Structures are given as C-alpha cells and as structure tokens.
C-alpha cells in the first residue's frame, strides 16, 4: 500500500484519537484500545515507511497515549493520602443512612440497658456477669471503683484490649452477611451492655467519676463499634437491596465498601486500646483535663465521620459522581497459571476456582463428611455421644477439631482421616490440573497414583495432630505449605516422593514469606466459615430436628452427636479446599519465580511475533 493511501485510509481514525486525547476526561478502556490500534499502525509504518513522516507522527501519538495512561499513577504516599482524605470520607457520606441507623440502634439499646437496670437491679448481673459485678462492688467499697483498669501492666493491658476490640469490631462487621441483621443484633447486645454498665455506677452515685474514666477511651472505642456496625449494614444492604445488579454483584460491591470502611476504623481501635491501657488508669488526673480529652475525641469523630464527609461531597463537581466500586463484567473469569502473582491475587483466584467448581467441591465434601461420621460411629461401637465434645460457643466447632484426629475412646481415627483428606486432595488437585490443562481429564491410573502420593504427603500433619502438644499448632502452620505443595508437585511433575520433597524445598527457598502470607489470609477466611457455623444457625438446626422428630433423650444425644460431627467435618472439608487450591495455584507462581518457564516461552516467541505487548521489536 502506498503511503498516501495508508494515510487516507486511517486519517479519520487518527483524528478521532487526537480528539479523545484532547478531552478532559479519559476512559481507561478506550485509551487501551487506542494504544493497541495506534501501535499496530506504528508497526506497519516502521516496516513499510521507516523514513517517512507518518512514522514520526504515529510514534508521537503512541507516546501521548502511553503517557496519558500512566501519568496518573500515584506514589504509595499519595494513594495513602487519597484514601484517608478522599475515598473514605466519600464512602462514609454514601453510607450516611447506614451510619445513622447504626447510631440509632446503639443509642436505643443503650437506653434499654439503662432502663432495664433501673427497673430490675439483678439485670446488670445477667448482662455483665455476677463475678464482674461482685469485683466492681469490692472495688467501690475499697475506695477505688475504677481499679479494674489498673490490675494489669500497661503494655499487656493495651495489647489485650486492642485485640479484643478488633475482634468485636470484626465480628460486628462480618455478621452483616446475614442480611445486615447480624450486625444489628451484635450492636444491640453491646449497646445494652454499655447502658447497663453505665447505669450501675449511676445507681452507686459515681456517675461523674465513671463517665470521666470510661469515656476517656470509650468515645473512640464505642464509636468504632458503631462504625463497624454501619460497615456491616452496608455490606448486608447489597443482599437485601440489590437494585439493578444481580444479588452476587450487589453483594460484591457493598462488601468492598464495607471492607474499606473497616480499614478506616482500625487505627481508631488501636488508639482506643492504647488510651485504655496507658491513660485510663490515671484516675487522679484533674477532671478538667479528662473532660477536655473526651471532648477532643468526640470532636474528632464528629468532624471526620460526620462533618468532613458532607463537606467533601458538597465540594465535588456537579458532573462528577461520587467514588464508586467498579463491578467486573458479568462473564466467566479465567485462571491464568503463567504469571507471577502476589498472595492477594492468588487469594482472589482461589474464589474463582471455588465458584467454578463449587458443585463438585460441595458433593465431595458431603460424601467425605458422611463417610467420616459413619466411620466414627462404627469405630465408637455405635455410641458416638460423649466421644466428641462441642462447646456451645463461638468457634466451638473449631476447638473440637483436634478430637477428630486423636481420641482415646475411638481407635482408628488417624486412618479414617488419612482416607478422607487424601480423597479431598485428590479431587481438588485433579480439578485444578484440569483447569490448567483446559479440560484434560486424569486417567484412573493417575488418580490412584495421586491418591497414594497424597496419603504420604498428608501424613506429617496427621502425625503431628495425633501426638498433639502445645507447640503442635505452630508446627502445623509450617507443615501445611510443605505438605500441600509436596502433594501437588508430585502430581503435576509426575515424580516420586523423594524427588517431590526436594523439588518442594527448592520452590519454597526464598519464598517462605509469600506462602505464609497466603496461609494467614486463608486461615482468617477459614475461621469465618467456623464462625458462621457456630452461630445460632447450627443450634436452631439441631432444635428443628428435635421438634420435627420425637426422640427420647438417649437417642437424641446420639443423633445430635452424629449431626454435630457431620457438620463440623463438612465445614472442615469446605475450608480445606481453600487451602488446597490456594497452595496448588501457589505452585505455578513459585515455579515461574524459580525458572521463568512461561517467560522463556514468550521470549522465544518474540522472533516470530515481532511484538512485545503491542510494540514492534526493534532491530
């Protein structure tokens, strides 16, 4: 094609590109398309018109598009400041109704707690516990009613209180997955507790002293709990009111908003813990100083979470929308096994895999849980009641798990676990390998060989659990990445157990931090699974069985033991798939880091494709 014809054919397109670049607002997707098309034209001009002005023109146009795409990249400090000064205040403004609802729920609950304590003096013992009330009465009689804040060292008390407050805030937030009702329920519980606690001191004539002591840290602490409740309601709102989105998309959008709000209160909770540990104990501080400090904390919360969001929203341009959470296109997401990925990216891939194979995962988990429950019932001599103890509390099922791996009353549990866990490993890794090979199925011989290798790889963890000691949890945290990677390496590379173990240590070399980071994130998600399992849902499920089917006490104990064992094992199986798929995908990242397998393949293709990400290879 002659140069004049080439220019005439593409002139209108290039003019359109210039007008887009000259505009004030740029669509990243549009710019990406422009960049690809311009680099295509630039490659053509370099080949056929290397010494003509059209090549210089297109090269300049490509540079403009490139700099437009990348000039807005911000430094970590700017992104940090952007979050606290722009994004978080605007998210708070958009969730202002949820914040108001959370505040009113807590205020009403506070009033209920105080009123109930005024009507019934025994109410405070029910809420706070008789032991705590007795201790506080002793402190009042000794002349130091606030001695509870002085019983521990400053650092230890600050650390313990911070951890507890972070847990309460996290629990308040995540319970929003129950259509926001869970977050409201926890705020009601905390509001009643605070109201009863405050009225207890009012009744003893210690209002002013208790107010100055409690609220010196409580202003930030209680505000953080209310904000966590608002974040939970924000998350649950996506399930209740999905609007024009699908319920899954709406929940994804609202959950991201809620998580960002939760990130915003983490420093406040840490600061409140520091104040309670180091400052609250100084009850001899002048009242004026303590009152002024409370006022400063209150004004900070009021300004940053109420006034400032309204100011930021009001000052934004009329034609600019508030910051929104982008929802990915509603299409099938593919897993890419050729890239070096961070722990966070692998964590995201885990849920793509989990969603894609959820039916198979649920079926295999159900069969495994049923097999384990039936096996435990048979090994126990047809009497499972009392063999496994399930505490009726949060994480009660999780705390009961060690009994599943070692029991003096049920012999053969380790072998039963070996079969169940090896089956889960075999199934999960077969699906993961199929995903990598784009549908290629494993033969029966490969499945049996993988099952045998998995039994060997999982044995160190089961042995550690069988000889359980105080250090076992820490040992298992180290064994999980090694065993799971070992099992996957043997299957993918089709090598024996000794070669697989050596290969695993080579891959983990200098990358242990990355694998432990993924392990921590998966542990937190796994704990959330058990948290949901140990809520009122499980016990309502058991009560429902007793309502529907009439059984005597002995038989009901047997049925409850079997159901609890089955449920605990089912949840464990569902959680373990997260770990198996996560470390299976971690293998590809570690391999790429160590050997750059796919990078070498791409480099070898450069001479054929003559192109690196749309740019022609220069001679």
N, C-alpha and C positions, 0 to 999 in steps of 0.2 A: 504494500500500500504506500502511495506517495505521501510525503509529509503534509501537503496541503489537504489531501483527502482525510488523513488521520485527524488533523485539527478541526476540519469542518464537521466530521462525524461526532467529535466529542466536545466541541466548543460550548454547546448549551449546557452540557453536564458540568463542565468545569466552572462556568459562570454561576450555576446553581450552588456549587460547592463554596465558592467565594462568598456568596450572599449568606449562606449558613454560617460561615466562619465570622463574617462581619456582624452577625446578630449578637444581642446582649446575652441571651441565654442559650446554652448548648445542651443538646440531648446526647449523653454519652454513647448510647446505642447508635444514633445517627452518625456521630463522629467516627465511631468504629467502622461502620460501613463505608464512610467516605475514605478513611485511611486505606482500607483494603482495595477499593476501586482505584484510588489515585496511585498506589504503589504498583498495581497491575499495569496501569498506563505508563508509569515511570519505567518499569522494567522493559516494556515494549519499546519505548523511545530510546532507552540506552542500547538496546540491541540493534535497532534499525536507523536511529538518528543520533548517534553518540556525540556528534559535534554540532548539533543544531540547537537553536534557542528554545525549542519546545521542551528539550530535556531539562534545561536550566529552569524553565518556568514550572514544570511539573515537580522538579526537585524542591523548589521553594514552596510550592503548595503543600507537598507532603510534609515538609518541615513545620509549616504553620499548623497543620492538623495535629502533628505529633506533639508540639509544644502546648497546643490548646488542651489536649487530653491530659498531659502530665504536669502542666504548670500549677494545677490546683492541689497537687499532692502536698499534704501538710506534714510538718515535723511532729514527732511524738508529743512534744510540749504543746504545740498548737492544737493537736487533737484532744489532749487532756483538758486544755482551757476551753475548747469548743464544747466539750461535754458538759462541764460544770456551769459555764456562762450562757450557753445557748440551748443545747439539746435537752438537758434535764429540766430546766425551768419551763420549756415549751411542752414537754411531756406532762409535767405537773399541771400546767394550765389545761391541757386537753383532758386530763383526768380529774378536773376540779369537782365534778359531781361525785365521783367515786371517793375523793378526799373528804368532801362534805358528808357523805353517807357514813364513812368510817368514823369520822369525828362524832357525829350524832349518835351512832351506835355505842361508841365507847362512853360518851357523856351520859346517855340513858342508862347504860349498865352500871356506871359509877354511882348514879343516883339510886338504882335498885339495890346495890350493895350497901350503901349507907343507910337507906330507908329500912332495909331488912334487918340490919344490925340494930337499928333504933327500936324496931318492933319486937325483936327476939334476941336477947343477949347471947344466946347459945349459937346464933347463926355464924358469928365470927369464928367459932371453933370448928364448925363444919367446913368453912371455906379455907381458913388458914392452917387448920390442924391444931389439935389440943396441945401437942408438945410445944409448938411455936408460941401459942398464946400463953402457956404457963411460963415459958422462958421470958417472954416480954413482961409479964406481971412481976416476975422476980427482979428484972432489971429496973422496973419502975419503983419497986419497994426499996431497992438498993440506992436510989437517988440518981441513977444514970439510965434513963429509959431508952437511950439510943446506943447502948453498949453493944448491940448486935453488929454494928458497923465497925467495931474495934477489936473483935475477937480473933481476927487473923492478920497476918502480915500484909503490908500494903501491896506488894507485888503479887503475892499469891491470891489475895482477895480480888485485886483488879483483874487478873488473868481469868480467874474462875467466873467472875460476874460477867466479863465480856463474852466468854464462851457461852455462858447460859443465855445471855441476851441475844447473841447472834442466832442461837438455836431457836429461841422463842420467835424471833422475827422471821427466820427461815420457815418455821412450821406455820406461822400465820400466813405467810405468802403462799406456800405450796398447797395448802388446803383450799386455796381458791380454785383448784382443778375440779372440786366438787361443785361446779356451777356457782362459785363465789360464796356459797352457803357455809363452807368450812371455815373460810377466813372470818366471816361474821360471827360464827359460833365461838371461835377462839378469842376474838375481841370482846365478846360478851363475857366470857369466862374471866379474862384479865381485868375487864372493867369492874365487874362485881368484886373481884379480889381486892383491887386497889381501893374501891369505895368502902368496903368492909374494914380494910386495914386503916384507912384514914379516920373513919368514924370511931374505931376502937380507941384511938388516942384522944379524940374529941370528948368521948364519954369519960375519960380519965382526967380531963381538964388540962391536956397537954397539946392543944391544937397548935399554938404558935410554935412551940419547940419542935413538934413533929413536922409541921409544914416547912420550916426552915431547914430541917435535916433531910427529910425525904425528897423534897422537890429541888434540892440543890443538884442532885443527879437525875431525879425523876422527870424534870422538864424535858431533857433530851431523850431519856430512856423511853418514857411513855409516848412522846411524840414519834419516836422511831417505830414503836409498835403500831401506832395509828397509821403511819405511812406504809408500813408493811401490810397492814390490813387493806389499805387503799390499793396497793400494788396487787394483792391477791384478788380483790374485787375486779380490778382492771383486767387481770388475766382471765377470770371466770366469765367476765362480760362477753368475751368472744364466743363462748359456748352458748350462752343464754340468748344473745342478740347478734347472730352472725351477719345480719344485714344482707347485702347483695352478694357476699362471698359465700363459699362453701363453709361449713362449720369447721373443717380442718384448717382452711386458710385463715378464717377469722381468729381461731384459737392461736395459730402460729403468730399472727400479727399482735394480738393482745398479750400473749406470753412474752414476746420480745419487749414490749413496752413495760410490762411488769418487772421483768428482769433488770432493765435499765434503771427503773425507779429504785429497786432493791439495792443496786450498786451504789446509788446515791446516798443511802442511809447507813451503809457500812461504816464510814468514818464517824458518823454521829454515835453509833452504838459503841465503837471503840473508845471515843472520847467520854461517853457517859460512864463506861466501865472504869476508865482512869479516874474520873472525878469521884466515883463512889469508893474506889479503893484508896485514894490518896487524900481527898479533900473532905468528904462527908464525915469522916471520923473526928474532925476537929470541931466538935460541938461548942467549944469555948470561944470560937470566933465571934466577934461582935455581930449582933443581929442585923445591923445596918449593912455590913459587908456581905453577909449571906443573902439577905434580901436583894441587894443590888446585883449579886451574881445570878440569882434566879431570874431577875428581870432581864438581864443581858441575854441569858439563854433563851428566855421566852421571846424576846425581840428578834433574836437570830432566826428562830424557827418561823416566826410570823413574817419576817421580811423575806427570807429566802424561799419559803414554800408557799407564801400567800401573795405578798405584795409584788415581789420581783417577777414571778411568772406572768402576772397581769400586765406589768409594765412592758416586758419583753413581747408579749403577744400584741399589745396595743401599738407598739412602735414598729412592728413589721409592716412591710409594704402591703398595700391593699391587694395587689395582684400576686402576692406570694402566699402560698399555702403554708400552714404550719408543718413542722418536720413530721414526716410520716414514715412508717415502717414499710419498706417495699416487700411485696409478696411475690415470690418466684412464680413464673408461669406454671399453669396447671398442666404439666406434662411429665412424662416418666423421666426420672432422674437416673443418669447412668453413673456407674462407678468407674473411675479411671485408676488403673493399677500401675501406671507408668510414671507417676510423679512422686517427688519427694514432698511429703505432706507433714504438717505440724500435728501435734496431738489433738488440737481442736478440730482440724479438718478431718482427721481420722474419726473422731467422735461423731462428726456430722455424717460421715459415710456409714458409720455403724447403724444409724437410724434409717438411712436409705435402704440398707440391706435388710434391716429388721422389718421395715414396712413392706418391702417387696416379697419377703419370704415368711410373712407373719403366719399365714395359714399353716405352712409346713412346720414352723417353729412351735406353734401352739399345739398342733397334733402330736409331734414328737415329745414335747414337754408333758402333755397329758398322759400319753402312754407310759413314759418313764415314771411319772409320779404314781400312776396306778400300779405299775409293776413293783415299785419300791414299797408302797403301802401294803400291797398284798403279800410281798415277801417278808416284810417286817411283822405282819400279823401272823404268818405261818411260823416264822422263826421264834416268835414270842410264845408259842404254844397256844395260839388262838385267844390270847388275852393281852391286848395292847394297852389297856387302861393302866395308868401309873408308870408305864415304861418310859414314856416321853412326857416331860413336864413343860407346859406352855404358859409362861407368866402372862396374866391378863393386864398388859401394859403396852405402851408404845415400844416397838422393837422386841416384843415378847417372842415373836416367831423367830426373829434373827438370833436372839440369845439362846433359843432352844436348838439351833442348828448343830452345835458340837455333839449333842446326844445322838444325832443321826449317824455319826461316824465312829462313835465308840460308846458302847453300852454294856455294862456288866451283866445285864439281865437278858440281852438279846445277842447271841453269838452269831457270827456270820455277816454282821453289818458291813464290815470293810469290803468283803467280796461282792455284796449286793451293790454297794456304792460304786465299786470298780466297773461293774457291768453297766449301770445306769449312766455314769458320767462318760464312759468310753463310747456308749451309743450316742450320747449328745454331741460329743466331739466329732464322731464320725459323720453324723448327719450334717452338722453345721459346716464343717470343713469341706464336705462334698459339695454343698450348695455354693460355698464361697469359691471353690475351684471351678465349678461350672460357670459361675458368673464371670470369672476371669477368662475362661476359655469360650465364652459366648455360647453356652448351651451344650457343650460336650459333656456327656454323662460318663460316670465311672463304671467300670465293669465290676462284676461280682467279686472277682479275684482281688481287684484293687480295694474294694470295700472291706473284705475280710482282712487283707493285709493292713489296711489303715486302722481297723478296729484293734488288731493285735498291737500295733505300734502305739496307739493311743493308750492302751492299758498300761504299757510300760512308762509312757511319758507322764501319766497322771498319778502313778504310784507314789512318787516322793511326797506329793501333797497329802495323799491319804495316809501314808505312814506318819507324817508329822501330826496329822489330826488324831490318829489312833494313840500316839504317845504324847497326848496333849500336856503341855507345860505352860508356864506363864509367858514364855517367850515365843510360843507357837504362832500367834497372830503375826508377829514381825517376820518370822521365818517364812510364813505362807506368802506374805507380801513380796518377798524376794523370789519364792519358788514359782508363783503364778506366771510371771512373764517368761521364765526359763522353760517351764513345762509346756505351756501353751505354744510358744514358738518352736520348741523342740518337736512337738507333735506335728505342727504344720509343715516344718522344714522337711521332715522325713517323708511326708506325703507328696508335697509339691515336687521335690527334687528326686524322689524315689531312691532314697539312700537308706542304709541300715542305721541302727540306733546309735552306734558309736560315731559314725560319720555325722549323723544328725546332731548329736550333742556338741561335737567340735564345731560344726557349722553354726550352731546357735550362739555359742560364746564368741565366735568371730563377728557375727552380726551385731551382738549386744555390745561389743567392745566400743567404748567411747560414746555409746548411745543409751546408756542405762537411764540417764535423766529423762530422756524423751519417753521411754517405756514406763517409767514410774509416774510421769505426769499423766499419761493416759490412764494408768491404773487408778490414780487418785480420783480422776473425773468419773470413771466407771463405778468406783466404789460409792461415790456420792449418789449417783443415779440408782444404783442397786439398793442403797439404804432408803431411797424414796419409794421404791417398789415395796419394801417391807413395811415402811411407814403407812402406806395406804392399806396394806393388808391388815395391819394391826389396829386400824380404826374401828369404829362402831360397825362397819360393814360386815366384818368377819363374824362378830358376835351376834349380830342380827341374823346372819345366815344360819348360825347354829340354833338360835332360838326358833327360827322359822321351821327347822326340821322337827323340833320338839312339839311345835304347835300342830303341824300337819300330820305327823305320825306319832301315835301314842306308844311309848315305850316305858318299861319300868326303869328304875334308877340304874341298875346294873347294866342293862342293855344300852341305856342312853350314854353311860360312861364309855362303853366300848365304841359306840357309833361316833361320839364326839372325838375320841382319841384317833380313830381312823380318819375322820374328816379333817381334823387339825393336821395330822401327819401328811395326808394327801395335799392339803392346801399349802403347807409350808414347803413341801418338796416341789410342788408346781411352781410356786413363786421363785424358788431357788433355781429351777431349770430355766425359767424365763430370764432371770438375771444373768445366769452363767452364759447364755447365748450372747449377751452384750460383750462379755469378756472374750469369749472365743472368737467372735467375728472381729472385735477390735484388734486383738493381737494377730489374728490371721492377716488383716489388712496392714498391720504394722510391719509384717514381714517384707512386703513389697517396698515400703519406704526404706527400711534398713538395707535391703539388697541394693536399692538404687543408690543409697549413700555410699555403700561399700564398693560397688562395682560399676555404677552408672550404666547398667545394662541397656536401658532404652535410650539414654543419651548417646551412647556409642552407635546405636542403630540409626538414630536421627542424623548424626554426623556423617555416617556412611551414605545416607540418602541425599546429602547436600549436593553432591556432584550430579545427581540425577534430577533432583527437583529444581536446582539452581535458586533456591529460595529459602530464606530463614524468616518465618513469621511475616511473609508478605514482602520482604526486601530481597532484591536480587543479589546473589553472591557476586561480589566484585572480583575481577580478575587480579 
